Amino acid sequence: MKTLDLFFRVVKQDALLLACSLFLLMVLALAFVGIHYTGYTYDQISDASLLRPSRAHWFGTDLNGHDLLTRTLFGAQISLFVASAGTIVSLTVGVTYGMISGYAGGRVDNVMMRLVEIIYSLPTLVLVIVLVTSLEGSVTEFLKAMGLSRVSPRLVLIVVFLGLTQWLTMARIIRGQVLVLKQQAFVQASLALGQSHVRILWKHLFPNLSGIIVVYLTLTIPSIMLDESFMSFLGVGVQPPLASWGTLVSDAASLINPIKLYWWMLIFPGGLMTLTLLALNFLGDGLRDVLDPRARNKT
């Protein structure tokens, strides 16, 4: 609660953070509420192909006659879902791994950190692409057996594997913080009182890590969103009729030619994605400057 109170106080006092927060809230509102008032559905095909922006289609239409505003807002849903769900996976693994490594120390810490360094050396995005494409068939059969045939297997794999590639930095940051915190008097007192290691980790150490977790939460979301967009741009991400900002930008890029420029296809989804990424990064940087205890002590 203290971290949340500090978060809201910081946002209210900083004009840039406030603007970024309001913009992100607007994007969320448009993506999940405004999309129901565009007058079209995300998979509605028509003969109105590649129309310029007009009163009937505010963002114009794409090659298949989809309303681009609706597709852009639906793409925001997919991109934000992948980024948020992947971030939850990343934070769960990274925070748990880093806390255990830092608290255990010694040989356990050395082995766990060597494993992190090995994974760091791998081309993780290439590995994700290979795993997603190779496991899609197996996951499809599994989802059908579970009665979840409407769930996109590729979307599930993208969320899981992108989340599992972004936890490394979080683990190292948390491990470093725990190495410092476990030397503090309150931890030593808890050990002297006979409290269990699990209780010390989650009741004493975890609350003191909440500030840095909030910061890296806002920095991990744009990172995963960018990776998903890159995969979709390459054609190995979200598949039609679903759409993400990456697939929309990819569709626009395929229509670029020296004779006719369908600018609205690129400007609207690409611009909204860029502004969202900027807002998330500014928010993360601002919160890092304020929530970092060392930065607060200097001020």
Disulfide bonds with the S-S distance in Angstrom:
none
